[in-house]
């Protein structure tokens, strides 16, 4: 896989903070720190999208189960009413 060069414009203060993080966290250089930060953010978003999809699936299944139970209860009520007449 060929590397690509990406230019990034950022405030001086942020740049200085990143440089400090390189020194304190034993990153080889600023590029390594930025690659790691981007990877972590991609994983964060990927996990959130996956979790949102799972939550939606669970909500759909719960609503279907609730509808099924309601339908069963209504059918029982209809039967009870028929028996009373």
Secondary structure by P-SEA (a helix, b strand, c coil): cbbbbbbbbbcaaaaaaaaaaaaaaccccaaaaaaaaaaaaaaaaaaaaaaaaaaaaaaaaaaaaaaaaaaaaaaaaaaaaaaac
